[in-house]
């Protein structure tokens, strides 16, 4: 008996490349916003500390 798995579960549509790209861009945008916010917060703390 041989069992094969195609990577797709029944009832779930296959993910397209554009979905993967959109997810990647979302991660990049979130990372940029988070790091910029942290940098601004640190700059503000340093400025207020003077």
HELIX and SHEET records of a PDB file:
HELIX    1   1 UNK A   17  UNK A   49  1                                  33    
END                                                                             
